[in-house]
Amino acid sequence: MDTKKEVLAILEDLTGEDLSDRMDENIFANGLMDSMASVQMLLNLQEKFGIDVPVSEFNREEWDTPAKIVTKVENLENE
């Protein structure tokens, strides 16, 4: 499974934007994501990758760009 491709597909479903050429763009600062979308993103990531990301432990600064999200998912997959 291509983690980057799958994460970008989830983000595109949530934001309506192809972020593949904007991997370092802050998706919260630019208004593409809000807290409700964050929860949905976590649920989608958990379902797709079988990872566990409790909402209570979600730190927006660690998940605010597509590149950071890909890295977090890859790290969680390897735990």
mmCIF file of the N, C-alpha and C atoms, coordinates in Angstrom:
data_MODEL
# 
_entry.id   MODEL 
# 
loop_
_atom_site.group_PDB 
_atom_site.id 
_atom_site.type_symbol 
_atom_site.label_atom_id 
_atom_site.label_alt_id 
_atom_site.label_comp_id 
_atom_site.label_asym_id 
_atom_site.label_entity_id 
_atom_site.label_seq_id 
_atom_site.pdbx_PDB_ins_code 
_atom_site.Cartn_x 
_atom_site.Cartn_y 
_atom_site.Cartn_z 
_atom_site.occupancy 
_atom_site.B_iso_or_equiv 
_atom_site.pdbx_formal_charge 
_atom_site.auth_seq_id 
_atom_site.auth_comp_id 
_atom_site.auth_asym_id 
_atom_site.auth_atom_id 
_atom_site.pdbx_PDB_model_num 
ATOM 1   N N  . MET A 1 1  ? 0.846   -1.182 0.000  1.00 0.00 ? 1  MET A N  1 
ATOM 2   C CA . MET A 1 1  ? 0.000   0.000  0.000  1.00 0.00 ? 1  MET A CA 1 
ATOM 3   C C  . MET A 1 1  ? 0.889   1.242  0.000  1.00 0.00 ? 1  MET A C  1 
ATOM 4   N N  . ASP A 1 2  ? 0.583   2.181  -0.861 1.00 0.00 ? 2  ASP A N  1 
ATOM 5   C CA . ASP A 1 2  ? 1.332   3.437  -0.945 1.00 0.00 ? 2  ASP A CA 1 
ATOM 6   C C  . ASP A 1 2  ? 0.719   4.422  0.054  1.00 0.00 ? 2  ASP A C  1 
ATOM 7   N N  . THR A 1 3  ? 1.391   4.585  1.180  1.00 0.00 ? 3  THR A N  1 
ATOM 8   C CA . THR A 1 3  ? 0.856   5.412  2.259  1.00 0.00 ? 3  THR A CA 1 
ATOM 9   C C  . THR A 1 3  ? 0.590   6.841  1.801  1.00 0.00 ? 3  THR A C  1 
ATOM 10  N N  . LYS A 1 4  ? 1.543   7.433  1.118  1.00 0.00 ? 4  LYS A N  1 
ATOM 11  C CA . LYS A 1 4  ? 1.382   8.824  0.668  1.00 0.00 ? 4  LYS A CA 1 
ATOM 12  C C  . LYS A 1 4  ? 0.150   8.968  -0.232 1.00 0.00 ? 4  LYS A C  1 
ATOM 13  N N  . LYS A 1 5  ? 0.012   8.068  -1.183 1.00 0.00 ? 5  LYS A N  1 
ATOM 14  C CA . LYS A 1 5  ? -1.107  8.119  -2.119 1.00 0.00 ? 5  LYS A CA 1 
ATOM 15  C C  . LYS A 1 5  ? -2.442  7.966  -1.379 1.00 0.00 ? 5  LYS A C  1 
ATOM 16  N N  . GLU A 1 6  ? -2.491  7.038  -0.431 1.00 0.00 ? 6  GLU A N  1 
ATOM 17  C CA . GLU A 1 6  ? -3.731  6.791  0.304  1.00 0.00 ? 6  GLU A CA 1 
ATOM 18  C C  . GLU A 1 6  ? -4.075  7.973  1.226  1.00 0.00 ? 6  GLU A C  1 
ATOM 19  N N  . VAL A 1 7  ? -3.066  8.541  1.876  1.00 0.00 ? 7  VAL A N  1 
ATOM 20  C CA . VAL A 1 7  ? -3.304  9.712  2.739  1.00 0.00 ? 7  VAL A CA 1 
ATOM 21  C C  . VAL A 1 7  ? -3.805  10.881 1.895  1.00 0.00 ? 7  VAL A C  1 
ATOM 22  N N  . LEU A 1 8  ? -3.189  11.094 0.755  1.00 0.00 ? 8  LEU A N  1 
ATOM 23  C CA . LEU A 1 8  ? -3.617  12.196 -0.111 1.00 0.00 ? 8  LEU A CA 1 
ATOM 24  C C  . LEU A 1 8  ? -5.046  11.984 -0.609 1.00 0.00 ? 8  LEU A C  1 
ATOM 25  N N  . ALA A 1 9  ? -5.423  10.744 -0.854 1.00 0.00 ? 9  ALA A N  1 
ATOM 26  C CA . ALA A 1 9  ? -6.802  10.458 -1.293 1.00 0.00 ? 9  ALA A CA 1 
ATOM 27  C C  . ALA A 1 9  ? -7.795  10.789 -0.177 1.00 0.00 ? 9  ALA A C  1 
ATOM 28  N N  . ILE A 1 10 ? -7.435  10.445 1.062  1.00 0.00 ? 10 ILE A N  1 
ATOM 29  C CA . ILE A 1 10 ? -8.305  10.770 2.198  1.00 0.00 ? 10 ILE A CA 1 
ATOM 30  C C  . ILE A 1 10 ? -8.421  12.291 2.351  1.00 0.00 ? 10 ILE A C  1 
ATOM 31  N N  . LEU A 1 11 ? -7.298  12.978 2.243  1.00 0.00 ? 11 LEU A N  1 
ATOM 32  C CA . LEU A 1 11 ? -7.328  14.440 2.368  1.00 0.00 ? 11 LEU A CA 1 
ATOM 33  C C  . LEU A 1 11 ? -8.126  15.077 1.235  1.00 0.00 ? 11 LEU A C  1 
ATOM 34  N N  . GLU A 1 12 ? -8.019  14.533 0.046  1.00 0.00 ? 12 GLU A N  1 
ATOM 35  C CA . GLU A 1 12 ? -8.774  15.082 -1.081 1.00 0.00 ? 12 GLU A CA 1 
ATOM 36  C C  . GLU A 1 12 ? -10.278 14.887 -0.873 1.00 0.00 ? 12 GLU A C  1 
ATOM 37  N N  . ASP A 1 13 ? -10.646 13.735 -0.326 1.00 0.00 ? 13 ASP A N  1 
ATOM 38  C CA . ASP A 1 13 ? -12.067 13.500 -0.030 1.00 0.00 ? 13 ASP A CA 1 
ATOM 39  C C  . ASP A 1 13 ? -12.589 14.515 0.986  1.00 0.00 ? 13 ASP A C  1 
ATOM 40  N N  . LEU A 1 14 ? -11.758 14.852 1.964  1.00 0.00 ? 14 LEU A N  1 
ATOM 41  C CA . LEU A 1 14 ? -12.186 15.763 3.031  1.00 0.00 ? 14 LEU A CA 1 
ATOM 42  C C  . LEU A 1 14 ? -12.150 17.231 2.623  1.00 0.00 ? 14 LEU A C  1 
ATOM 43  N N  . THR A 1 15 ? -11.168 17.590 1.809  1.00 0.00 ? 15 THR A N  1 
ATOM 44  C CA . THR A 1 15 ? -10.974 19.010 1.486  1.00 0.00 ? 15 THR A CA 1 
ATOM 45  C C  . THR A 1 15 ? -11.471 19.394 0.099  1.00 0.00 ? 15 THR A C  1 
ATOM 46  N N  . GLY A 1 16 ? -11.592 18.394 -0.774 1.00 0.00 ? 16 GLY A N  1 
ATOM 47  C CA . GLY A 1 16 ? -11.948 18.693 -2.157 1.00 0.00 ? 16 GLY A CA 1 
ATOM 48  C C  . GLY A 1 16 ? -10.770 19.219 -2.954 1.00 0.00 ? 16 GLY A C  1 
ATOM 49  N N  . GLU A 1 17 ? -9.574  19.122 -2.372 1.00 0.00 ? 17 GLU A N  1 
ATOM 50  C CA . GLU A 1 17 ? -8.374  19.653 -3.028 1.00 0.00 ? 17 GLU A CA 1 
ATOM 51  C C  . GLU A 1 17 ? -7.342  18.542 -3.226 1.00 0.00 ? 17 GLU A C  1 
ATOM 52  N N  . ASP A 1 18 ? -6.660  18.576 -4.361 1.00 0.00 ? 18 ASP A N  1 
ATOM 53  C CA . ASP A 1 18 ? -5.509  17.701 -4.590 1.00 0.00 ? 18 ASP A CA 1 
ATOM 54  C C  . ASP A 1 18 ? -4.300  18.396 -3.967 1.00 0.00 ? 18 ASP A C  1 
ATOM 55  N N  . LEU A 1 19 ? -3.774  17.809 -2.900 1.00 0.00 ? 19 LEU A N  1 
ATOM 56  C CA . LEU A 1 19 ? -2.678  18.429 -2.158 1.00 0.00 ? 19 LEU A CA 1 
ATOM 57  C C  . LEU A 1 19 ? -1.323  17.814 -2.489 1.00 0.00 ? 19 LEU A C  1 
ATOM 58  N N  . SER A 1 20 ? -1.261  17.014 -3.541 1.00 0.00 ? 20 SER A N  1 
ATOM 59  C CA . SER A 1 20 ? -0.021  16.303 -3.863 1.00 0.00 ? 20 SER A CA 1 
ATOM 60  C C  . SER A 1 20 ? 1.146   17.234 -4.183 1.00 0.00 ? 20 SER A C  1 
ATOM 61  N N  . ASP A 1 21 ? 0.876   18.414 -4.653 1.00 0.00 ? 21 ASP A N  1 
ATOM 62  C CA . ASP A 1 21 ? 1.959   19.362 -4.928 1.00 0.00 ? 21 ASP A CA 1 
ATOM 63  C C  . ASP A 1 21 ? 2.067   20.438 -3.847 1.00 0.00 ? 21 ASP A C  1 
ATOM 64  N N  . ARG A 1 22 ? 1.355   20.215 -2.735 1.00 0.00 ? 22 ARG A N  1 
ATOM 65  C CA . ARG A 1 22 ? 1.397   21.166 -1.602 1.00 0.00 ? 22 ARG A CA 1 
ATOM 66  C C  . ARG A 1 22 ? 1.605   20.391 -0.290 1.00 0.00 ? 22 ARG A C  1 
ATOM 67  N N  . MET A 1 23 ? 2.611   19.543 -0.286 1.00 0.00 ? 23 MET A N  1 
ATOM 68  C CA . MET A 1 23 ? 2.845   18.641 0.844  1.00 0.00 ? 23 MET A CA 1 
ATOM 69  C C  . MET A 1 23 ? 3.214   19.369 2.134  1.00 0.00 ? 23 MET A C  1 
ATOM 70  N N  . ASP A 1 24 ? 3.749   20.575 2.027  1.00 0.00 ? 24 ASP A N  1 
ATOM 71  C CA . ASP A 1 24 ? 4.157   21.305 3.229  1.00 0.00 ? 24 ASP A CA 1 
ATOM 72  C C  . ASP A 1 24 ? 3.214   22.453 3.578  1.00 0.00 ? 24 ASP A C  1 
ATOM 73  N N  . GLU A 1 25 ? 2.064   22.475 2.945  1.00 0.00 ? 25 GLU A N  1 
ATOM 74  C CA . GLU A 1 25 ? 1.090   23.538 3.213  1.00 0.00 ? 25 GLU A CA 1 
ATOM 75  C C  . GLU A 1 25 ? 0.288   23.208 4.478  1.00 0.00 ? 25 GLU A C  1 
ATOM 76  N N  . ASN A 1 26 ? 0.150   24.191 5.348  1.00 0.00 ? 26 ASN A N  1 
ATOM 77  C CA . ASN A 1 26 ? -0.619  24.004 6.583  1.00 0.00 ? 26 ASN A CA 1 
ATOM 78  C C  . ASN A 1 26 ? -2.111  23.993 6.233  1.00 0.00 ? 26 ASN A C  1 
ATOM 79  N N  . ILE A 1 27 ? -2.717  22.819 6.366  1.00 0.00 ? 27 ILE A N  1 
ATOM 80  C CA . ILE A 1 27 ? -4.103  22.642 5.926  1.00 0.00 ? 27 ILE A CA 1 
ATOM 81  C C  . ILE A 1 27 ? -5.114  23.188 6.944  1.00 0.00 ? 27 ILE A C  1 
ATOM 82  N N  . PHE A 1 28 ? -4.647  23.551 8.115  1.00 0.00 ? 28 PHE A N  1 
ATOM 83  C CA . PHE A 1 28 ? -5.541  24.193 9.087  1.00 0.00 ? 28 PHE A CA 1 
ATOM 84  C C  . PHE A 1 28 ? -5.477  25.710 8.916  1.00 0.00 ? 28 PHE A C  1 
ATOM 85  N N  . ALA A 1 29 ? -4.284  26.231 8.730  1.00 0.00 ? 29 ALA A N  1 
ATOM 86  C CA . ALA A 1 29 ? -4.109  27.676 8.574  1.00 0.00 ? 29 ALA A CA 1 
ATOM 87  C C  . ALA A 1 29 ? -4.770  28.187 7.293  1.00 0.00 ? 29 ALA A C  1 
ATOM 88  N N  . ASN A 1 30 ? -4.792  27.343 6.259  1.00 0.00 ? 30 ASN A N  1 
ATOM 89  C CA . ASN A 1 30 ? -5.392  27.795 4.999  1.00 0.00 ? 30 ASN A CA 1 
ATOM 90  C C  . ASN A 1 30 ? -6.898  27.530 4.935  1.00 0.00 ? 30 ASN A C  1 
ATOM 91  N N  . GLY A 1 31 ? -7.457  26.978 6.013  1.00 0.00 ? 31 GLY A N  1 
ATOM 92  C CA . GLY A 1 31 ? -8.903  26.802 6.090  1.00 0.00 ? 31 GLY A CA 1 
ATOM 93  C C  . GLY A 1 31 ? -9.438  25.539 5.430  1.00 0.00 ? 31 GLY A C  1 
ATOM 94  N N  . LEU A 1 32 ? -8.570  24.658 4.943  1.00 0.00 ? 32 LEU A N  1 
ATOM 95  C CA . LEU A 1 32 ? -9.045  23.432 4.302  1.00 0.00 ? 32 LEU A CA 1 
ATOM 96  C C  . LEU A 1 32 ? -9.570  22.423 5.322  1.00 0.00 ? 32 LEU A C  1 
ATOM 97  N N  . MET A 1 33 ? -9.020  22.463 6.547  1.00 0.00 ? 33 MET A N  1 
ATOM 98  C CA . MET A 1 33 ? -9.431  21.523 7.581  1.00 0.00 ? 33 MET A CA 1 
ATOM 99  C C  . MET A 1 33 ? -9.830  22.283 8.842  1.00 0.00 ? 33 MET A C  1 
ATOM 100 N N  . ASP A 1 34 ? -10.813 21.733 9.553  1.00 0.00 ? 34 ASP A N  1 
ATOM 101 C CA . ASP A 1 34 ? -11.194 22.274 10.857 1.00 0.00 ? 34 ASP A CA 1 
ATOM 102 C C  . ASP A 1 34 ? -11.258 21.104 11.836 1.00 0.00 ? 34 ASP A C  1 
ATOM 103 N N  . SER A 1 35 ? -11.722 21.347 13.035 1.00 0.00 ? 35 SER A N  1 
ATOM 104 C CA . SER A 1 35 ? -11.713 20.285 14.042 1.00 0.00 ? 35 SER A CA 1 
ATOM 105 C C  . SER A 1 35 ? -12.607 19.111 13.654 1.00 0.00 ? 35 SER A C  1 
ATOM 106 N N  . MET A 1 36 ? -13.739 19.380 13.062 1.00 0.00 ? 36 MET A N  1 
ATOM 107 C CA . MET A 1 36 ? -14.622 18.288 12.636 1.00 0.00 ? 36 MET A CA 1 
ATOM 108 C C  . MET A 1 36 ? -13.964 17.446 11.539 1.00 0.00 ? 36 MET A C  1 
ATOM 109 N N  . ALA A 1 37 ? -13.324 18.116 10.600 1.00 0.00 ? 37 ALA A N  1 
ATOM 110 C CA . ALA A 1 37 ? -12.631 17.394 9.532  1.00 0.00 ? 37 ALA A CA 1 
ATOM 111 C C  . ALA A 1 37 ? -11.459 16.599 10.101 1.00 0.00 ? 37 ALA A C  1 
ATOM 112 N N  . SER A 1 38 ? -10.833 17.111 11.160 1.00 0.00 ? 38 SER A N  1 
ATOM 113 C CA . SER A 1 38 ? -9.717  16.396 11.805 1.00 0.00 ? 38 SER A CA 1 
ATOM 114 C C  . SER A 1 38 ? -10.193 15.061 12.358 1.00 0.00 ? 38 SER A C  1 
ATOM 115 N N  . VAL A 1 39 ? -11.324 15.091 13.026 1.00 0.00 ? 39 VAL A N  1 
ATOM 116 C CA . VAL A 1 39 ? -11.874 13.854 13.593 1.00 0.00 ? 39 VAL A CA 1 
ATOM 117 C C  . VAL A 1 39 ? -12.180 12.866 12.472 1.00 0.00 ? 39 VAL A C  1 
ATOM 118 N N  . GLN A 1 40 ? -12.784 13.350 11.407 1.00 0.00 ? 40 GLN A N  1 
ATOM 119 C CA . GLN A 1 40 ? -13.093 12.462 10.277 1.00 0.00 ? 40 GLN A CA 1 
ATOM 120 C C  . GLN A 1 40 ? -11.823 11.915 9.650  1.00 0.00 ? 40 GLN A C  1 
ATOM 121 N N  . MET A 1 41 ? -10.791 12.765 9.534  1.00 0.00 ? 41 MET A N  1 
ATOM 122 C CA . MET A 1 41 ? -9.514  12.307 8.984  1.00 0.00 ? 41 MET A CA 1 
ATOM 123 C C  . MET A 1 41 ? -8.939  11.181 9.834  1.00 0.00 ? 41 MET A C  1 
ATOM 124 N N  . LEU A 1 42 ? -8.952  11.366 11.155 1.00 0.00 ? 42 LEU A N  1 
ATOM 125 C CA . LEU A 1 42 ? -8.413  10.332 12.041 1.00 0.00 ? 42 LEU A CA 1 
ATOM 126 C C  . LEU A 1 42 ? -9.186  9.029  11.908 1.00 0.00 ? 42 LEU A C  1 
ATOM 127 N N  . LEU A 1 43 ? -10.498 9.122  11.833 1.00 0.00 ? 43 LEU A N  1 
ATOM 128 C CA . LEU A 1 43 ? -11.315 7.924  11.661 1.00 0.00 ? 43 LEU A CA 1 
ATOM 129 C C  . LEU A 1 43 ? -10.988 7.225  10.343 1.00 0.00 ? 43 LEU A C  1 
ATOM 130 N N  . ASN A 1 44 ? -10.854 8.013  9.287  1.00 0.00 ? 44 ASN A N  1 
ATOM 131 C CA . ASN A 1 44 ? -10.529 7.435  7.975  1.00 0.00 ? 44 ASN A CA 1 
ATOM 132 C C  . ASN A 1 44 ? -9.145  6.791  7.980  1.00 0.00 ? 44 ASN A C  1 
ATOM 133 N N  . LEU A 1 45 ? -8.180  7.451  8.626  1.00 0.00 ? 45 LEU A N  1 
ATOM 134 C CA . LEU A 1 45 ? -6.822  6.896  8.696  1.00 0.00 ? 45 LEU A CA 1 
ATOM 135 C C  . LEU A 1 45 ? -6.807  5.609  9.515  1.00 0.00 ? 45 LEU A C  1 
ATOM 136 N N  . GLN A 1 46 ? -7.538  5.604  10.608 1.00 0.00 ? 46 GLN A N  1 
ATOM 137 C CA . GLN A 1 46 ? -7.606  4.403  11.449 1.00 0.00 ? 46 GLN A CA 1 
ATOM 138 C C  . GLN A 1 46 ? -8.211  3.239  10.670 1.00 0.00 ? 46 GLN A C  1 
ATOM 139 N N  . GLU A 1 47 ? -9.276  3.532  9.944  1.00 0.00 ? 47 GLU A N  1 
ATOM 140 C CA . GLU A 1 47 ? -9.938  2.484  9.173  1.00 0.00 ? 47 GLU A CA 1 
ATOM 141 C C  . GLU A 1 47 ? -9.052  1.982  8.029  1.00 0.00 ? 47 GLU A C  1 
ATOM 142 N N  . LYS A 1 48 ? -8.412  2.889  7.319  1.00 0.00 ? 48 LYS A N  1 
ATOM 143 C CA . LYS A 1 48 ? -7.613  2.526  6.145  1.00 0.00 ? 48 LYS A CA 1 
ATOM 144 C C  . LYS A 1 48 ? -6.327  1.790  6.518  1.00 0.00 ? 48 LYS A C  1 
ATOM 145 N N  . PHE A 1 49 ? -5.653  2.288  7.580  1.00 0.00 ? 49 PHE A N  1 
ATOM 146 C CA . PHE A 1 49 ? -4.327  1.764  7.905  1.00 0.00 ? 49 PHE A CA 1 
ATOM 147 C C  . PHE A 1 49 ? -4.302  0.875  9.152  1.00 0.00 ? 49 PHE A C  1 
ATOM 148 N N  . GLY A 1 50 ? -5.399  0.789  9.859  1.00 0.00 ? 50 GLY A N  1 
ATOM 149 C CA . GLY A 1 50 ? -5.440  -0.029 11.063 1.00 0.00 ? 50 GLY A CA 1 
ATOM 150 C C  . GLY A 1 50 ? -4.595  0.520  12.190 1.00 0.00 ? 50 GLY A C  1 
ATOM 151 N N  . ILE A 1 51 ? -4.403  1.826  12.182 1.00 0.00 ? 51 ILE A N  1 
ATOM 152 C CA . ILE A 1 51 ? -3.608  2.477  13.228 1.00 0.00 ? 51 ILE A CA 1 
ATOM 153 C C  . ILE A 1 51 ? -4.547  3.049  14.283 1.00 0.00 ? 51 ILE A C  1 
ATOM 154 N N  . ASP A 1 52 ? -4.000  3.307  15.460 1.00 0.00 ? 52 ASP A N  1 
ATOM 155 C CA . ASP A 1 52 ? -4.800  3.858  16.543 1.00 0.00 ? 52 ASP A CA 1 
ATOM 156 C C  . ASP A 1 52 ? -4.311  5.264  16.874 1.00 0.00 ? 52 ASP A C  1 
ATOM 157 N N  . VAL A 1 53 ? -5.180  6.249  16.653 1.00 0.00 ? 53 VAL A N  1 
ATOM 158 C CA . VAL A 1 53 ? -4.852  7.634  16.978 1.00 0.00 ? 53 VAL A CA 1 
ATOM 159 C C  . VAL A 1 53 ? -6.000  8.198  17.815 1.00 0.00 ? 53 VAL A C  1 
ATOM 160 N N  . PRO A 1 54 ? -5.902  8.084  19.128 1.00 0.00 ? 54 PRO A N  1 
ATOM 161 C CA . PRO A 1 54 ? -6.970  8.631  19.966 1.00 0.00 ? 54 PRO A CA 1 
ATOM 162 C C  . PRO A 1 54 ? -7.123  10.138 19.753 1.00 0.00 ? 54 PRO A C  1 
ATOM 163 N N  . VAL A 1 55 ? -8.347  10.588 19.602 1.00 0.00 ? 55 VAL A N  1 
ATOM 164 C CA . VAL A 1 55 ? -8.604  12.015 19.395 1.00 0.00 ? 55 VAL A CA 1 
ATOM 165 C C  . VAL A 1 55 ? -8.052  12.828 20.559 1.00 0.00 ? 55 VAL A C  1 
ATOM 166 N N  . SER A 1 56 ? -8.086  12.248 21.764 1.00 0.00 ? 56 SER A N  1 
ATOM 167 C CA . SER A 1 56 ? -7.589  12.958 22.944 1.00 0.00 ? 56 SER A CA 1 
ATOM 168 C C  . SER A 1 56 ? -6.079  13.204 22.882 1.00 0.00 ? 56 SER A C  1 
ATOM 169 N N  . GLU A 1 57 ? -5.374  12.437 22.075 1.00 0.00 ? 57 GLU A N  1 
ATOM 170 C CA . GLU A 1 57 ? -3.926  12.595 21.946 1.00 0.00 ? 57 GLU A CA 1 
ATOM 171 C C  . GLU A 1 57 ? -3.529  13.316 20.661 1.00 0.00 ? 57 GLU A C  1 
ATOM 172 N N  . PHE A 1 58 ? -4.526  13.786 19.915 1.00 0.00 ? 58 PHE A N  1 
ATOM 173 C CA . PHE A 1 58 ? -4.268  14.469 18.655 1.00 0.00 ? 58 PHE A CA 1 
ATOM 174 C C  . PHE A 1 58 ? -3.705  15.860 18.927 1.00 0.00 ? 58 PHE A C  1 
ATOM 175 N N  . ASN A 1 59 ? -2.520  16.114 18.385 1.00 0.00 ? 59 ASN A N  1 
ATOM 176 C CA . ASN A 1 59 ? -1.886  17.427 18.484 1.00 0.00 ? 59 ASN A CA 1 
ATOM 177 C C  . ASN A 1 59 ? -1.849  18.014 17.075 1.00 0.00 ? 59 ASN A C  1 
ATOM 178 N N  . ARG A 1 60 ? -2.637  19.051 16.850 1.00 0.00 ? 60 ARG A N  1 
ATOM 179 C CA . ARG A 1 60 ? -2.786  19.612 15.508 1.00 0.00 ? 60 ARG A CA 1 
ATOM 180 C C  . ARG A 1 60 ? -1.445  19.983 14.875 1.00 0.00 ? 60 ARG A C  1 
ATOM 181 N N  . GLU A 1 61 ? -0.511  20.483 15.692 1.00 0.00 ? 61 GLU A N  1 
ATOM 182 C CA . GLU A 1 61 ? 0.785   20.906 15.149 1.00 0.00 ? 61 GLU A CA 1 
ATOM 183 C C  . GLU A 1 61 ? 1.576   19.736 14.559 1.00 0.00 ? 61 GLU A C  1 
ATOM 184 N N  . GLU A 1 62 ? 1.274   18.534 15.008 1.00 0.00 ? 62 GLU A N  1 
ATOM 185 C CA . GLU A 1 62 ? 1.977   17.358 14.479 1.00 0.00 ? 62 GLU A CA 1 
ATOM 186 C C  . GLU A 1 62 ? 1.300   16.801 13.223 1.00 0.00 ? 62 GLU A C  1 
ATOM 187 N N  . TRP A 1 63 ? 0.121   17.328 12.887 1.00 0.00 ? 63 TRP A N  1 
ATOM 188 C CA . TRP A 1 63 ? -0.662  16.798 11.772 1.00 0.00 ? 63 TRP A CA 1 
ATOM 189 C C  . TRP A 1 63 ? -1.124  17.909 10.834 1.00 0.00 ? 63 TRP A C  1 
ATOM 190 N N  . ASP A 1 64 ? -0.401  19.032 10.767 1.00 0.00 ? 64 ASP A N  1 
ATOM 191 C CA . ASP A 1 64 ? -0.944  20.181 10.047 1.00 0.00 ? 64 ASP A CA 1 
ATOM 192 C C  . ASP A 1 64 ? -0.532  20.309 8.585  1.00 0.00 ? 64 ASP A C  1 
ATOM 193 N N  . THR A 1 65 ? 0.277   19.380 8.081  1.00 0.00 ? 65 THR A N  1 
ATOM 194 C CA . THR A 1 65 ? 0.601   19.387 6.647  1.00 0.00 ? 65 THR A CA 1 
ATOM 195 C C  . THR A 1 65 ? 0.451   17.967 6.107  1.00 0.00 ? 65 THR A C  1 
ATOM 196 N N  . PRO A 1 66 ? 0.192   17.818 4.824  1.00 0.00 ? 66 PRO A N  1 
ATOM 197 C CA . PRO A 1 66 ? 0.126   16.466 4.265  1.00 0.00 ? 66 PRO A CA 1 
ATOM 198 C C  . PRO A 1 66 ? 1.404   15.678 4.516  1.00 0.00 ? 66 PRO A C  1 
ATOM 199 N N  . ALA A 1 67 ? 2.561   16.310 4.427  1.00 0.00 ? 67 ALA A N  1 
ATOM 200 C CA . ALA A 1 67 ? 3.828   15.599 4.661  1.00 0.00 ? 67 ALA A CA 1 
ATOM 201 C C  . ALA A 1 67 ? 3.910   15.076 6.093  1.00 0.00 ? 67 ALA A C  1 
ATOM 202 N N  . LYS A 1 68 ? 3.502   15.887 7.062  1.00 0.00 ? 68 LYS A N  1 
ATOM 203 C CA . LYS A 1 68 ? 3.518   15.443 8.461  1.00 0.00 ? 68 LYS A CA 1 
ATOM 204 C C  . LYS A 1 68 ? 2.541   14.296 8.685  1.00 0.00 ? 68 LYS A C  1 
ATOM 205 N N  . ILE A 1 69 ? 1.396   14.353 8.035  1.00 0.00 ? 69 ILE A N  1 
ATOM 206 C CA . ILE A 1 69 ? 0.393   13.294 8.189  1.00 0.00 ? 69 ILE A CA 1 
ATOM 207 C C  . ILE A 1 69 ? 0.933   11.978 7.636  1.00 0.00 ? 69 ILE A C  1 
ATOM 208 N N  . VAL A 1 70 ? 1.566   12.031 6.476  1.00 0.00 ? 70 VAL A N  1 
ATOM 209 C CA . VAL A 1 70 ? 2.157   10.819 5.891  1.00 0.00 ? 70 VAL A CA 1 
ATOM 210 C C  . VAL A 1 70 ? 3.202   10.242 6.841  1.00 0.00 ? 70 VAL A C  1 
ATOM 211 N N  . THR A 1 71 ? 4.061   11.091 7.385  1.00 0.00 ? 71 THR A N  1 
ATOM 212 C CA . THR A 1 71 ? 5.106   10.635 8.304  1.00 0.00 ? 71 THR A CA 1 
ATOM 213 C C  . THR A 1 71 ? 4.498   10.023 9.564  1.00 0.00 ? 71 THR A C  1 
ATOM 214 N N  . LYS A 1 72 ? 3.487   10.681 10.124 1.00 0.00 ? 72 LYS A N  1 
ATOM 215 C CA . LYS A 1 72 ? 2.839   10.146 11.334 1.00 0.00 ? 72 LYS A CA 1 
ATOM 216 C C  . LYS A 1 72 ? 2.230   8.765  11.055 1.00 0.00 ? 72 LYS A C  1 
ATOM 217 N N  . VAL A 1 73 ? 1.541   8.647  9.940  1.00 0.00 ? 73 VAL A N  1 
ATOM 218 C CA . VAL A 1 73 ? 0.915   7.363  9.603  1.00 0.00 ? 73 VAL A CA 1 
ATOM 219 C C  . VAL A 1 73 ? 1.976   6.284  9.415  1.00 0.00 ? 73 VAL A C  1 
ATOM 220 N N  . GLU A 1 74 ? 3.049   6.612  8.706  1.00 0.00 ? 74 GLU A N  1 
ATOM 221 C CA . GLU A 1 74 ? 4.119   5.624  8.498  1.00 0.00 ? 74 GLU A CA 1 
ATOM 222 C C  . GLU A 1 74 ? 4.728   5.204  9.831  1.00 0.00 ? 74 GLU A C  1 
ATOM 223 N N  . ASN A 1 75 ? 4.945   6.158  10.723 1.00 0.00 ? 75 ASN A N  1 
ATOM 224 C CA . ASN A 1 75 ? 5.502   5.819  12.039 1.00 0.00 ? 75 ASN A CA 1 
ATOM 225 C C  . ASN A 1 75 ? 4.543   4.946  12.837 1.00 0.00 ? 75 ASN A C  1 
ATOM 226 N N  . LEU A 1 76 ? 3.267   5.267  12.811 1.00 0.00 ? 76 LEU A N  1 
ATOM 227 C CA . LEU A 1 76 ? 2.283   4.481  13.547 1.00 0.00 ? 76 LEU A CA 1 
ATOM 228 C C  . LEU A 1 76 ? 2.121   3.077  12.964 1.00 0.00 ? 76 LEU A C  1 
ATOM 229 N N  . GLU A 1 77 ? 2.276   2.953  11.653 1.00 0.00 ? 77 GLU A N  1 
ATOM 230 C CA . GLU A 1 77 ? 2.196   1.632  11.021 1.00 0.00 ? 77 GLU A CA 1 
ATOM 231 C C  . GLU A 1 77 ? 3.343   0.739  11.471 1.00 0.00 ? 77 GLU A C  1 
ATOM 232 N N  . ASN A 1 78 ? 4.479   1.346  11.789 1.00 0.00 ? 78 ASN A N  1 
ATOM 233 C CA . ASN A 1 78 ? 5.673   0.578  12.152 1.00 0.00 ? 78 ASN A CA 1 
ATOM 234 C C  . ASN A 1 78 ? 5.792   0.310  13.649 1.00 0.00 ? 78 ASN A C  1 
ATOM 235 N N  . GLU A 1 79 ? 4.831   0.793  14.425 1.00 0.00 ? 79 GLU A N  1 
ATOM 236 C CA . GLU A 1 79 ? 4.898   0.555  15.879 1.00 0.00 ? 79 GLU A CA 1 
ATOM 237 C C  . GLU A 1 79 ? 4.468   -0.849 16.221 1.00 0.00 ? 79 GLU A C  1 
# 
